[in-house]
């Protein structure tokens, strides 16, 4: 079983875990949390290796490139390299989940339909800071992501890059 983190690549750089976008404003929830990222090319490499290696049978492996970039810096790189631009506003996760729970309790009493980001369980599944490691893939299969973050940026945002 392979469990990819957030897969990113050409034309797919903005991730749901980056926060909430409102026009050119990006509310970055838990800006110092690490994203469990895997670039599409690195992800495909591990899938191919696991499919061909009998040691992977019956194993559960997280498909992440490493410890992950912080949300703040990853979003900054995305905005810069995509040409999208915008402004980032940091918001601690604990403050954000408190606001969501308060809004949910208040609006729920009026029986109104809520946006997904204001439903606590959906908010948490999208934005709760979690840590994943590729340690098992390294130990079991000797896997290392073939492309580092700088190369993944080039492949995703550079002219004519793969992915």
C-alpha positions, 0 to 999 in steps of 0.5 A: 500500500502506497500513501502519497502526500500532496502530489505537485507538479506542472500546472498543479502547484497550488495545494489545498493544504496551503490555506484559504485563498480569497482573491490575491490574499492567501491565509496561510494556516499553520505557516510553519507546519511542514507539508507532506509533499511528493513531486509527481516525478518522485511519486512515480519513481517510488510507485514503479520501484514498489511495483517491481520489488517483491519486498514491498508486498504487504507493506505500507509506505508513505510517498513523500520526498522528505521532511517537507517544506514549510507551508509558508515557504512552499506557497511563496515559491509557488506564487513567485514561480507561477507568476500568480503573485498575491499576499500571504497572511499567516494564521496559527492553526490553533486560532484558525480551528477556534474560529472554525469551531465558533463559526460552526457552532453559531451558524449551525444553530441557524441551520444554514449551509456552510462552506467546507472550510467552516466544517471542523472535521473537513477543516482538520482533514485538509489543514491539520499539521501532521508529519510523515516520513519516507523512512520505511521506503528508504529502509525497505527499498533503498529509495531516495527521491531522484529529484531534489526540491530545486529540480522539482521547482524547475520541472514544475515551473520552468519552460518545457520541463517534464511533468 
